[in-house]
Amino acid sequence: MITIVGPTASGKTVLAAAVAHAVGGEVVSADSRQVYRRMDIGTGKDLADYVVDGHVVPYHLIDIAEPGTRYNLFMYQHDFVKAYSDLQRRGVPAVLCGGSGLYVESVLRGYQLKPVPENPQLRAALQGLSLQELTCMLEELKQRNGTVMHNTTDVDSAQRAIRAIEIETYNGEHPAEGAQVPRIPAVVIGVDIDRETRRSRITRRLETRLHEGMVDEVKALLDSGIAAADLTYYGLEYKYVTEYVIGRLSYEEMRRQLEIAIHQFAKRQMTWFRGMERRGVRIHWVDGLLPLEEKVRAVLELAGMSSCR
């Protein structure tokens, strides 16, 4: 399975779609927020990226959950196996693509997971603690359990940290095996862009998304009955734009803080990918500034495949 990873604004989706088109394949998304319907601009779905030479490349695991719900890693593994098995049955190559490192690694390394119920008593005990305090507790649990789950890339609010502690606590108390994702032979390609290019792309893209109506998107979600706390839970664009809409931040404060947060997020993504390499996942890095045709050719050579177009 060809797997394409990279930080936000690296151009990985365009590359994945072009590669899938070249080999007659389909893209399987590994993005923790693009699973939500009606959360389009803020999550950067950019569905036009899946149109290659006038052909729409089929994609999976996008728009599969309702906003306000808490889609999680266990659900993703289940949905991934279902989508991947369908592609295998049809003889269609799969191109896994995403920036959610935990989702990608859970598939590549076959994490064993099980559904974790809510723990009201634990949640009540953790309410009121700061994100820093919760993060310290989480790190202690991770060390005790010997896990690499719940990196700060994905735990950027008190709500998320509490849920992560809940999961780590449950897993520590219930070591029985969970669902096993089959090991899938994969060639992993990383889209590498220099820091300054990445930063300028992030800044331009944020301005574009604000111009395209990201604030209106959040307002529509709130007007549909989704609680502000639920949108804030999703972090980044939805956290800061929601706080602007409900009056906690001015527009300029929202834009400035959000830009900083996205830059920090991209840096943490790269930290996760480097950690994957240390944990035994080989990533072949391709220069993200090369012309698309050259990048596609490089990916196919690394995967030992040829274009069918």
C-alpha positions in Angstrom: 0.0 0.0 0.0 1.4 3.4 -1.0 1.2 5.7 2.0 1.7 9.5 1.7 2.3 11.6 4.7 3.4 15.2 5.4 2.6 18.3 7.4 -0.3 20.5 6.7 0.1 22.6 3.5 2.7 20.2 2.1 0.6 19.2 -0.9 0.2 15.6 0.1 -3.4 15.3 -1.0 -2.7 16.6 -4.5 0.2 14.1 -4.7 -1.9 11.2 -3.4 -4.7 11.8 -5.8 -2.3 12.0 -8.7 -0.6 8.8 -7.7 -3.9 7.0 -7.3 -5.0 8.2 -10.7 -1.7 7.0 -12.2 -2.1 3.4 -10.8 -5.9 3.2 -11.1 -6.3 3.4 -7.4 -8.4 5.2 -4.7 -7.4 7.4 -1.8 -8.1 6.4 1.8 -7.9 9.5 4.0 -6.1 9.4 7.4 -7.3 12.8 8.7 -9.0 13.0 12.1 -11.2 15.9 11.3 -12.1 15.4 7.6 -14.3 12.6 8.7 -17.0 15.2 9.7 -19.7 16.3 7.4 -20.3 20.1 6.8 -16.8 20.8 8.3 -15.3 21.5 4.9 -13.3 24.8 4.9 -11.9 24.5 8.4 -10.6 21.0 7.8 -9.2 21.8 4.4 -11.0 19.0 2.5 -10.3 20.8 -0.8 -12.2 18.1 -2.7 -11.0 19.7 -6.0 -7.6 18.1 -5.2 -9.2 14.8 -6.1 -9.9 15.8 -9.7 -7.0 14.8 -11.9 -7.1 15.3 -15.7 -10.8 15.8 -15.5 -11.2 12.5 -13.6 -12.5 12.3 -10.0 -10.3 10.0 -8.0 -12.5 8.1 -5.5 -11.8 8.8 -1.9 -12.8 7.1 1.4 -13.2 8.1 5.1 -14.2 11.7 4.4 -17.7 12.9 5.4 -18.6 9.8 7.4 -19.5 11.3 10.8 -21.8 14.0 12.1 -20.3 17.2 13.7 -20.6 17.2 17.4 -19.8 13.5 17.7 -16.4 12.2 19.0 -14.9 10.1 16.2 -11.9 8.3 17.6 -9.0 6.1 16.7 -10.8 2.8 17.4 -13.6 3.9 15.0 -11.0 4.9 12.4 -9.3 1.5 12.5 -12.7 -0.2 12.0 -13.6 2.0 9.1 -10.1 1.7 7.5 -10.2 -2.1 7.6 -13.7 -2.0 6.0 -12.6 0.4 3.2 -9.2 -1.4 2.6 -10.9 -4.8 2.4 -13.4 -3.5 -0.1 -10.5 -2.2 -2.3 -8.7 -5.5 -2.0 -11.8 -7.4 -3.0 -12.2 -5.2 -6.1 -8.5 -5.4 -6.9 -8.0 -1.6 -6.6 -4.7 -0.2 -5.2 -5.1 1.8 -2.0 -3.2 5.1 -1.4 -3.3 6.0 2.2 -2.9 9.8 2.7 -3.0 12.0 5.8 -1.4 14.2 8.3 -2.9 12.6 11.4 0.2 10.6 12.4 -1.5 8.6 15.0 -4.1 7.4 12.5 -1.5 6.5 10.0 0.8 4.7 12.4 -2.1 2.7 13.9 -2.7 1.2 10.5 0.9 0.7 9.5 1.9 -0.9 12.8 -1.3 -2.8 13.5 -2.2 -1.2 16.8 -4.5 -3.4 19.0 -7.4 -1.2 20.2 -10.6 -1.7 22.0 -13.6 0.5 22.6 -13.2 2.5 25.8 -16.4 3.5 27.8 -16.7 6.9 29.5 -15.7 7.1 33.1 -17.9 9.7 34.8 -16.1 9.5 38.1 -12.7 10.0 36.5 -14.0 12.9 34.4 -15.5 14.6 37.5 -12.2 14.2 39.3 -10.2 15.8 36.4 -12.6 18.7 35.8 -11.0 22.0 36.7 -7.4 20.9 36.1 -5.3 22.9 33.6 -4.2 21.5 30.3 -0.6 21.5 31.6 -1.6 19.5 34.7 -3.6 17.0 32.6 -0.7 16.7 30.1 1.6 15.8 32.9 -0.8 13.1 34.2 -1.2 11.7 30.6 2.6 11.5 30.2 2.9 9.5 33.4 0.2 7.1 32.3 1.8 6.7 28.9 5.2 5.9 30.5 3.4 3.3 32.8 1.6 1.7 29.9 4.5 1.9 27.5 2.4 3.6 24.8 3.1 6.2 22.1 -0.6 7.1 21.7 -2.0 10.6 22.4 0.8 12.8 21.2 0.4 16.6 21.8 -0.5 16.8 18.1 -3.9 15.4 19.0 -4.3 16.5 22.6 -4.6 20.3 22.5 -7.5 21.0 24.8 -8.5 20.0 28.3 -11.4 17.9 26.9 -9.1 15.9 24.7 -6.6 15.4 27.4 -9.3 14.1 29.8 -10.5 11.7 27.1 -6.9 10.6 26.5 -6.3 10.0 30.3 -9.6 8.1 30.3 -8.4 5.8 27.5 -4.9 5.3 29.0 -6.4 4.5 32.4 -8.8 2.0 30.9 -6.1 0.3 28.8 -3.9 0.1 31.9 -6.6 -1.6 33.9 -7.9 -3.9 31.0 -4.8 -5.3 29.2 -6.9 -7.9 27.3 -6.3 -7.8 23.5 -8.5 -5.6 21.4 -9.2 -5.5 17.7 -6.2 -6.4 15.6 -5.6 -4.4 12.4 -3.8 -6.7 10.0 -0.2 -5.8 9.1 -0.3 -4.3 5.6 2.9 -4.1 3.5 3.4 -0.4 2.8 5.8 2.0 1.1 5.7 5.3 3.1 6.4 8.5 1.3 6.9 11.8 3.2 6.4 15.1 1.4 9.2 17.3 2.6 9.0 21.1 2.4 11.3 23.6 4.0 10.2 25.5 7.1 9.9 28.9 5.4 7.9 27.6 2.5 5.6 25.7 4.8 5.0 28.8 6.9 4.2 31.0 3.9 1.8 28.4 2.6 0.0 28.1 5.9 -0.4 31.9 6.1 -1.7 32.2 2.6 -4.1 29.3 3.0 -5.5 30.7 6.3 -6.2 34.0 4.6 -7.9 32.1 1.7 -10.1 30.0 4.0 -11.2 33.1 6.0 -12.0 34.8 2.7 -13.9 31.7 1.5 -16.3 31.7 4.5 -14.7 29.7 7.3 -16.4 32.0 9.9 -19.8 31.5 8.2 -19.2 27.7 8.2 -18.7 27.8 12.0 -21.7 30.0 12.5 -23.8 27.6 10.5 -22.7 24.7 12.6 -23.5 26.6 15.8 -26.9 27.6 14.4 -27.6 24.0 13.6 -27.5 23.2 17.3 -23.9 22.0 17.8 -22.6 23.2 21.1 -19.7 25.6 21.1 -17.8 23.3 23.4 -18.1 20.5 20.9 -16.7 22.6 18.1 -13.9 23.9 20.3 -13.0 20.2 21.0 -11.9 19.8 17.4 -9.1 22.3 17.9 -7.3 24.7 15.5 -9.7 26.4 13.1 -12.9 25.3 14.9 -11.5 26.2 18.4 -10.4 29.8 17.5 -13.2 30.7 15.1 -15.8 29.5 17.5 -14.2 31.6 20.3 -14.4 34.6 17.9 -18.1 33.9 17.0 -19.2 33.6 20.6 -17.3 36.8 21.5 -14.3 35.5 23.4 -11.8 36.8 20.9 -11.7 39.7 18.5 -11.3 38.9 14.8 -7.6 40.0 14.8 -6.9 38.0 18.0 -8.5 34.9 16.4 -6.6 35.2 13.2 -3.3 35.8 14.9 -3.6 33.0 17.5 -5.0 30.6 14.9 -2.0 31.2 12.6 0.4 30.6 15.4 -1.4 27.4 16.4 -1.4 26.0 12.9 2.4 26.6 12.6 2.9 24.8 15.9 0.6 22.0 14.7 2.7 21.5 11.5 5.9 21.4 13.6 4.3 18.7 15.9 3.3 16.7 12.8 6.9 16.6 11.7 7.9 15.6 15.2 5.5 12.7 15.0 6.7 11.5 11.6 10.3 11.6 12.9 9.1 9.6 15.8 7.6 7.0 13.5 10.9 6.6 11.9 12.6 6.0 15.2 9.9 3.4 15.9 10.8 1.5 12.8 8.6 3.0 10.1 10.8 3.8 7.1 9.7 7.0 5.4 11.1 7.9 2.0 11.2 11.7 1.9 10.4 13.4 -1.5 11.1 17.1 -2.2 7.7 18.7 -2.0 8.8 21.6 -4.3 9.4 19.3 -7.3 6.9 19.5 -10.1 4.0 17.2 -9.5 4.9 14.9 -12.4 8.4 14.3 -11.0 7.0 13.6 -7.5 4.5 11.0 -8.9 7.3 9.4 -10.9 9.5 9.2 -7.7 6.6 7.7 -5.7 6.0 5.0 -8.3 9.7 4.1 -8.5 9.9 3.8 -4.8 6.7 1.6 -4.8 8.0 -0.5 -7.7 4.9 0.3 -9.7 4.3 1.8 -13.1 1.6 4.2 -14.4 -1.4 2.6 -16.1 -2.3 5.9 -17.8 
